Amino acid sequence: NHEEIGRAIADSAVSRAELFLADKISFAQSYSSAGVRKAVAESLRKLRTGYLDLLMLHSVGPTVRSRHEAWREMVALQKEGTIRHIGVSNFGTAELRELKASFPDAPPVTLQSKFNPY
């Protein structure tokens, strides 16, 4: 639904600065430097914006190595100003601690967790 959101933003009178756009790296092939760059570029194009407010890893990914490569690229994009904040989704405590220990200067700022009371 990125294209629809991009169109709605363009058609609205709301300034981009008033919006908070979040996206996720979801597919196994995106858990690499090139994969992250490609996914972000496509999102930005479809959303018609120059930056994302938040980018998250949707899961722990296929391997620790690929997770680290993807995270490293997200940090680089953050330093470039393409992404404002980086976070994770669907991480357990062990994976979250491991990521924070591996990247002490670039920890996740969000943890999106699914909760279902039923």
Secondary structure by P-SEA (a helix, b strand, c coil): caaaaaaaaaacccccccbbbbbbbcccccccaaaaaaaaaaaaaaaccccccbbbcccccccaaaaaaaaaaaaaaaaaccccccccccccaaaaaaaaaacccccccbbbbbbbcc
